[in-house]
Amino acid sequence: REMLESQRVALAWAFLLLAVLGIASAFTPHPAPLLRGNHAASHRSATSPRSGGTLTRTGASYGLFDYATSGPFPAGVARAASTGVDGAEIDLNRLQTLLNSALAREDYAECAKIRDKIRRVTGNKSGEGGWEKIGVPDWLADRLERMGFPMPTQVQRNAMTAITMNEKDTVVRSPTGSGKTLSYLVPMLAGLSDDMLDEDISKYLSKFLADGRETSTREVRDEQNNTKTPMGVIVVPTKELGVQVSLLIYQLLGGHRNNPTMLPVRIEKKHVPGSRTNMFTYKGPRSVKVVSVLDAEALNASMPIADYGLDILAGVHLVVGTPDFLARIAERGHVAFDRARFVVVDEADECMRRYPDDLKSFFGVCGSRVAVDGRTRIKAFAGASISTAQVAEASSNSWLDAPAMVSEASPE
């Protein structure tokens, strides 16, 4: 009993000490955070979203990239922060993120306040409307909302316009955390949606005409050879980023990150009922195959059976890989990368710095503006700090063709 009593006293003093430290830190001014790279330190200050206060800026930089004098972006359009009616610079992407949070809380009064701020910043209604308004298919818009993205951010709106609506090669230059990955994944899936859904219907009809008979291995291989795959290729500089991108694609196409088959150790329960993103709520294509080639083991498995591989890329719709492994596959020639209609290089500045020769080999197969079937191929480079010189280099190597420059600023 005496031991238990002493432990209770010790815990009480520990909690009291933590409370005192917490109160003290609340009144202590914190230094401005340092940003990576050559960007100045900055400090953001904002009143609570529920108080209706105005977002303000302090310090020499807003903490985002300012490309007004450092890139091919036109003056005024390239700035990460827009200027409000009161003269203060307001981050449009931050406002749209706050709007998404308010929608998730169903705080519609706060939504109206943030909407009015967005209107004052943009001077129009370009920052309003959901995914359907910018041309995203219904099934994908529903999936994004269920995953917690009820509204697109400004960089996603701008990228959707450039990639899908205008069918232009695109450079997405936007800070980390601004929605850069979805800014190329959503246009890619939207552009491929009709083909993927048509393939679903074709497979269903084939099975129906065969009286429900399962296709043989030979028929599956013949079907894979006749399928116009891969439809899209995503190049990443590291295995870690490749895993993140692959998992996000998996979720967008109906998967759940708590899948017990993928994470048998982490997930204790085999099923999690009531999830808004479970397989029964998914309305999109169901036969899409996504494979990542991020290490030597996956590279060996991607080789054809004649080379003692497993041919895991046969019939795959979307491929995620690092430049060195994708270059090896392109040189072997057993995967028809020239069929790809979308080619994306994420963290393009890092890929170009670390893998210049591999990128040259890869784009030697799929660098043209037109795919082998005659349809337009769209290429996109994304990165937080891709430079003007790197964009010029990519264009001179024919990796990009007169690219549209996209940032998180509101277009003029």
N, C-alpha and C positions, 0 to 999 in steps of 0.2 A: 504493500500500500504506500509506504513512504517513497519507494522508487517511482510509482505511478504519479504520486503527487508532485514529486520534483520534476518529472517530465512535463506535467501539465503547466507548472510554473515557468519552465524554460520555454515552452511553446508560446505561452502568453506573452512573455517578454520579447520573443522573436517577432510575433505579429505586431506588437507595439512598435518595435524598432522599424519594421518595414513600413508601417503606416506613417511614422515620422519622416522617414526618408522620402516616401512618396509625396508628402505635402511639401517638403523642402524642394524637391525637384520641380514641382509645379510652379514655384516662384523663382526658379533659377533660370536666367536667360541662357538659351542653348546656342552654341556657335552654328554658323551657317554650314550646311553640308557641302562636302567637296564632290564635284562631279568628275567622272572619268574623262580622260583625254585633256584637251586644251581649253575646256570650257570653264568659265569663271564660276566661283562659288556663288550660291544663291540661297535665298530663303523665301519660302512661300508662306503667306499668312492668309487665313480666311476665317471668317466667323462661322459659327455652326450653320450647316445647311438649313436646319429647322428655324433658325432665327431670322432668315431672310436677309442676312447681311451681304455685303458686296465683297467679292474676291478681289484682293489687292496684291501688289507685287512689291517686294523690297529687294535691294541688292542690285548689282550691276547686270545680272542676267536672270532670266526667268527660270533657269534650270532646264530649258529645252534648247534645241539647236536653232540658231538664227542664221539663215542662209542668204540674207539680203545681199551680202557682198561676196559670198564665197562659192557660188555655184551657178548652174545654168538656169535656176529658177528666176522668173521675172520678179522685179522689185515689187514688193507689196504682197505678192501671192506666196512667196517663199517663207514668210515669217511664221514661226510656230505659234506666236501669240497675236491675237487680233486686238485692235484698239476699240474700247467701248466709248459710249457717249460722254463719259466723264473724263476721258483722256487716259484712264488706266488701262494697261495691257491685261487682257483676260485670255486665258488659255481655253480655246474653244473645245479642244479634246477633253479637258478637265470638266467643263460644263456638261458635255454629253455623257461623261462617266457618272457625274452626279445625277443626271437625269435617269440613267439606267438604274442607279441605286434607289432613287425615289420610286421608280416604277415597280421595282422588286418589293419595296415596302408597302406599295399601294397607297403612298402618300401623294394624292393627286393635287392637293393644294401646293405642295412643294414643287411638283411637276410643272404646274402653271407658272410659278415664279421663275424656275430655271428656263422654261420655254421662252418667257419674255426676255430674259437675259440673252439667250441665244439670238433672238430676233434683233435685239439692240446691237449685238456684236456683228452679225452678218449683214444687217440692213435689209434682209429679205427672209424668206422661209426655206432657204437652201439646207438648213440644218435640222429641218423637221421631217416627220414621217418615218415609218418603219422600214423594214427590209423590203417589203413588196414594192414600195414607192421607187426604189432604185433598181428594180428589175430582178430581184431574187425570187426564184421559184417558191411556190407556196410551201412545199414540203421542207425546203431548206430554211425558209423564214420561221416556220413553226419549230423546227429543231433548234435553231439559234435561240429563240425565245425560251424554250424549255431548258436550255443549257445556261441560261442566265444572261443572255445578250439581247434584251428586248429592242434596243435601238442601235443602229450602226454609228460608230464615231465618224468624225469628219474625214479622217484619212481613209477609212473604209468606203465612205461615199465617193470620194474622189477617185480611188482606185477602181471601184466598180464602174464608174463612168468611163474611165480611160481604157480599161481592159476589156470589159464585156460590151459596153454600148458602142465605143469608138473602135474597138478591135485594134488597139495600138500597142506596140512594145512600150513597156513602162518601167520607170525607176521610182520605187517607193523609198523615199528617204525620210525617216521618221524616228523619233527617240524610242528607246525600249520602254514598253508599257503602254504605247499609244494604240495598240491593236494592229500591229504590222503583220503578224502571221495571218490573221483572218482577212486582212486587206488583200492578200493574194489567194488564199484558200477559197473564200466565198465566190469571187469571180470565176475561179477555175471550176468549181463544182457547179456553179450556175451555167457556165458555158457548155459543160459536158452533160448536163442534166437530161436533155432530150435523148441523147444517144444511150445513156445508161438505162433510162426507163424503157426505151425501145428494146434494148437487149433483154430486160426482164420479161417483157411481153413475149418476145420471140422464144425464150426458153420455156415459158409457161405453155405456149401453144404447141411447141415441139413435144413436151411431156404429155400434153392432153391428147395429141394425135397418136402418140404411142401408147395410149390407154394407161398412162401412169407408169410405164416401164422405165426403170432407171437406165440411163445411158451407159454403154460399155466404156472401158478405158480408151479404146481406139476412137470411139465416137467423141469422147471428151477432148482428145488431142486434136482431132480434125476440127472440132468446133473452136478450140483455142487458136489454131493456125488461121482460121478464117476470120476470127475476131480482130477488129482494128485496134489492137493494143500494142504497147501502152498508150493511153490517151494523154497522160500527163507525167512529167518527171520533175521532181523537186530536189535540187542540189543543196547540200548543207555542208558546212566545214567540219563539224564534229559529230561523233556518235551521240553525244548527249542531246544536242539540238535535234538530231534526226529522230530520236525516240520521242521527244516532246511533240514534234510535228506529226509523227505517225499516230500517236495516241489521240491527238486532236482530230485528225482525219477520221480515225476509228469512231470517235464519239459523234462527229457530224454525220456519219453514215449509219447511225443507229446503235453503235456500241455503247457500253457503259463502263466507266473506269473502275467500277467495283466488280467486274466480271471475275467470278471465282476461278475460272479456267486460266485467266491471265495472271491473277495474283492469288494463288492458292494459300500462301502463308499469311498474307496480310488480312484477307477477308475471312472472318470466322463463320459467318452465316452464308449458306449457299445462295440464298435469294434475299433481296431487300425489297419487300413489297411497298407499293405506294410511291415509287420514284417517278418524277415527271419525265425522266429521260429513259424509262425502260423500253424494251423492244416492242411492246404493244402500242406505244404511242407514236412510233416512228412510221412515217408515211412515204419515205423516199425509196430509191432503188435498193434492192436487197442482194444483188449479185455482184457488187463491186468488190474487187480484190485489190488489196494494198499490201505491198511487200517492201521492206527496207533492206538495203544492202549496206551495212555499216561496219562490218568486220570481215576478216579473212574467211571465217567459217561460212558466212552468208554468201560471200563471193564464190567459194567453191560450190555451194549448193545451187547457185544461180547458173552454173555452167551446164551445157547440154549433157544428156545421158551418154552420148558418144565420147565425151571427155570425162566420164565417170562422175558427173555432177548429178543434181536432182532436177534441174530445169525448173526451178521454182518460179521463174518469171514468165513462164508460158501462160498466156491468157490473163496476165495481171494488168489492171487498168491504171493504177497509180504506183509509181516507183519513187522511193525516197533513198538517197544515197550520197556518199561523199564523192568528191571529184575523182579521187584516185581509183576507187572501185568502179565507178560508172565509166571511166575511161577504158578500163580493162574490158568491161562488157561491150562497150562500143567497138573496140578494136577486134574482139572476137567475132562480132557481127551476127550472133544468133538471136539477139533481141532487136526488134525493128524500132529503134528509137526515132527513125525518120517518119514514123506514123504519129508521133506525139504532137498534139495540137496545143499543149501548154507546156512551157519549160520555164521553171522558176529557179533562180539562184538566191537563196536566203543567206543573210550575212555576206553579201556579195564582196564587200571590201576584204573580208578575211579570206574568202575563197580565192580571190584574185591574187592576194599576197602569198598564200601558202601553196596554191596549186595552179600556177599559170599554164604549165605544159599539159596537165591533165584536162583543164578546161578547154584548151585548144583542141585536144584529141576528141573530147566529147562533143563540142560544138561543130567539129568537122562532119559529124553525122546529122545533127539536128539544129544547125545554125541558120538554115535558110528561112525565108519568110513564109514559104508555102510547104505544107506537109506533103507526103508522098501521094495522098489521095486528092490533092488539089485544093484542100481547104486551108484557110489562113492559120498559120502557127503564130501564137502570141508568146513572147518571151518577156519575163519580168525579172528585174534585179531589185532586191530589197536589202536595206541595211540602215543602221543608225548613223553611220559616219562615212558612207561611200562618198568619195571626193569627185570633184569635177573632172580631174585628170583620169580617174578610173572609169567614169562614164564615157569620156572621150576614147579611152583605150578600148573599152568594150565595143563601142560603135565602130572604131577603125578595124577591129578584128571581125566585124560582121556578126558579133554576138547580139547586138541590138541594132534596130533599124529606126532611126529618127524617134527615139523614145519620148513618151510624154513624161513630164516630171511631176511627181505627186508628193505632196506633203500633207501635214495635218492642218494646214491653214485653210480658211474658207476661200474658195475660188472667187475671183472678181468677175 
